[in-house]
């Protein structure tokens, strides 16, 4: 029986942040664990095929392999979320919204972070996601507060130009749905953020991809 049938071999690409090409230099703060071409299969390591290097398979620590594979599987989803946010924010900006311009920059930083695997760029987009979650929560609180007749009358007196729906059940329900969706997206982005390697962290390993022999 061949080794490939005995062992699950997962695939990542060369732009994965946990792959360092053999011709790349690591910075002084980043410890490097040089991966070896597959020969044995210890239980503490996992075999990974690196797409773009011919038929290169390397063995890396299991913890590193899991992070690399999660980054690989989540990357497209993060890109999609960032691009959708960018489109909507650009539309808001065209209607004269200053926040639309600011949020567009945050979305653009999220897009760049997926290409350059940068935690610092993704930090800006993650903060934007937290702001969106907070805004959705405040919207729910606002509509719930309006169910009180005194609050509703006071709002009408102060802002007579703003129409309010007679029935607040639908706005509260829709706001709640948007809040849960936004919270899920924010948690997804945060998970991706936590998977990105930190420079200088002792628990951060980089698998150096060796050319096939």
PyMOL commands that set and color helices and strands:
alter all, ss='L'
color gray80, all
select helices_A, chain A and resi 3-6+62-94+98-116+119-146+149-158+169-195
alter helices_A, ss='H'
color red, helices_A
select strands_A, chain A and resi 10-13+19-21+36-37+45-51+57-61+207-209
alter strands_A, ss='S'
color yellow, strands_A
deselect
rebuild
show_as cartoon
